[in-house]
Amino acid sequence: MLDTAVRSLATGDPAAVSGNRIAKEIGATWGAVKYQFGDIDGLWAAVLQRMAERRGDLPVSAPADATLQVRVGAIVDNMYEGLTVGDSRAIENLRAALPRDRDELERLYPRTASEFESWGRAWLDTCRRAFAGLDVDPERVAEVAAFIPGAMRGIVSEKQLGTYTDLELARRGITNAIVSYLKPEVI
């Protein structure tokens, strides 16, 4: 059921967020889906959990003795690659259908909001692990973790839409900017 829901969402079709449509694609009734997940909030929370299970722990793809530059490059590449797979399109389609206001999302879809929150914590943990052992300000690591997903979504969007921008240059520029920001101040 959950894999069918992810595939449906990954089409990018705004109608793919319909519980009835998902049920039809699964070959079940909406009542059967509700029995399994409770409601649409339960279904979306389970879909997000399923994607998180498939993703597993976000890897830190740089060795522990790597330089700050290599580690930042690995984080940027990790996010870029993650945003170019089908699950990412499914998440974006789901997010587009959900309330933008955090309070409203938490009120109307508490389990889905909780799953999104857990994804944010996992990403922050990945960034903290990536920079473990380096002399970097933890507050700045949290700031970097907060802006990388949006910045990388912009670059992925450029790739999908077609662009005259050199996307490798853009990724290198983001990496260099983050390295400069995280580099310990020399007094």
Helices and strands as residue ranges (DSSP letters): H 2-10, G 14-17, H 19-26, H 30-37, H 40-55, H 68-82, H 86-97, H 102-108, H 110-130, H 138-161, H 167-182
